[in-house]
Amino acid sequence: MSEDYAHGRRDGLRLALAILAAEEAKWSALLGESQAWRTNATRAVRHKTLQVAQRRVETALNRLMPKKAESRGDEISSALEKAGL
């Protein structure tokens, strides 16, 4: 796999992580706000699903990191910090 292709894949995963973080923040603000229990349960399931998806994307991103770089770069750390991971 060429370095440009791998870098593009990592960028795509960072973008997906940012999108998931935004969606998770939206649903966490809505948890327990409705008077209907079914709506609250649906929101809780969506929130948990987004949290699981974030972890999976983070795992995939970590697996694509170059082996020579043991520590995370500043760019990756800031992206994960923005996502709240």
Secondary structure, DSSP 8 states (H G I E B T S, - for coil): --HHHHHHHHHHHHHHHHHHHHHHHHHHHHTT-SS-HHHHHHHHHHHHHHHHHHHHHHHHHHHHS-TT--S--HHHHHHHHHHT-
